[in-house]
Amino acid sequence: MRVFSAAAAIAMFTTGALLLGACSEKADAGTSLSEPGAAAEGAPYVLTGTQVWSVPDPVSGRSYQVFVSLPAGYEANPGRRYPTLYVTDADYAFPIIRQIARRVNLDGPVVQEFILVGLSYAEGDKGADSRRRDYTPTPNGPRSSGAAVHGGGAAYQTYLKTQALPFIEKTFRADPSRRVLLGHSYGGLLGAQILFSDPAMFQSYVLGSPSLWYDKGYMMGVEADYARNHRDLQAQVFMYVGGHEKPGPTRRNSEADMVGDMQTLQRNLESRGYPGLTISSVVLEDEDHLTVAPVGFTRALEAVLPAR
């Protein structure tokens, strides 16, 4: 077991053809500065109290790191099981969500205690390559991504279901009936794929700035196929997008209409009349694809894990 280091955690999301940023390399794992014998001067900053575990995929032969942060009351409540929030693009999102969850509760409980699990990239892969492959549903990637491999979303979904989730629920007191998946950009696209193919994997889904434009709106067709074959969708869905994530005159605007896509998906889902579905969304004004995530994370925590 290793302690998660934030030294290389800050990265930016990419959305292929939208040219909206790049992902970081894998976050480092180091030694806590508080441990005896640790170097003090010039040592990497460490998120004390966090853990890094390697969880291999026996099918692909790849190994993925998962980052874990336990709630403050975990040790003092040995009989308690906790909701678990799994977040994609962990190298960026894990440290931000961890600190947001702590800060919003400073003046009293706003968000309930939960286990935070960061889903990082395949060891040895660049983050951008790993997420392009693992978070997308078809091999038809954007032209701007060149020869990069896409379309491994189904295989990665199987890895999550058969390896990552069982590992977390065996190792920690994670409540399997209260799983939340949070994904941004391609991570939101992956969340939509799981929602419409195996919705019971998670009870709540946060689709942040989901790349519904991918492969000519492929995921909209997947949603329509699900509706033709099902009478219910038991899930809580929360979506967010930045107000600038649509075509416009500034460099902050997106080429694809991600605002319109999110609103269309919500209208489609509401029109199905699923008795087990609750859905809400927010357009965060004056935010673009690169700035919206921290605000979106905060709204998501308030929506899907409100204090009881």
Salt bridges, closest charged atoms under 4 A:
ASP89 OD1 - ARG131 NE 2.65
GLU113 OE1 - ARG80 NH1 3.45
ASP125 OD2 - ARG133 NH1 2.87
ASP129 OD1 - ARG132 NH1 3.35
ASP134 OD1 - ARG133 NE 2.93
GLU169 OE2 - ARG179 NE 2.58
ASP175 OD2 - ARG178 NE 3.01
ASP198 OD2 - LYS161 NZ 2.69
GLU223 OE1 - ARG272 NH2 2.83
ASP225 OD1 - ARG228 NH2 2.14
GLU245 OE1 - HIS289 ND1 2.54
ASP286 OD1 - HIS244 NE2 3.34
ASP286 OD1 - ARG252 NH1 3.27
ASP288 OD2 - ARG252 NE 2.73
GLU302 OE1 - ARG299 NH1 3.81
